[in-house]
């Protein structure tokens, strides 16, 4: 006769081993799933923050001829920057401006000393000449504020010449100003 029977105690031990292995496996799988979903959530939040535009031009963009050439050419720009609806504050000190024409691309330098006197600007520099609205002492573009920006172009714009000025805050989408100099250049010119 054969005495090698499978007892209830042995069956319980095998069943418990299967349950423990299954529990460890599901714990590992759930942990990996939670980690993946957390990383996905971080990516979505970062993407939304980077893709949302935080600043916009409020009003018109003006080009000025400061009579640096006899032929009438635009050598300076002025415009107002403000927050978009629902935008988060933008630190103007961390904002980068890039100027481009068909001939050149140049990153403009921020001049902090020319705040009140834009005639101190050298070619290729920009500054905030004043704040409009809820004026406080910080350098953040916040709700209800507008920063009047003055740019001294690195090279003058001739009649009908196209240019692009990209305003890139530290976080958020870049703001591109694509404009064309008018056919007749006056002292002050509305740019379209």
Secondary structure, 3 states (H helix, E strand, C coil): CCCCCCCHHHHHHHHHHHHHHHHHHHHHHHHHHHHHHHHHHHHHHHHHHHHCCCEEECCCEEEECCCCCCCCCEEEEEEEEEECCCCCCEEHHHCEEEEECCCCEEEEEECCCCCCCHHHCCCCEEEEEEEEECCCCCCEECCCEEEEEEEEEEEEECCCCEEEEEEECCCCCCEEEEEECCCCCCCEEEEC
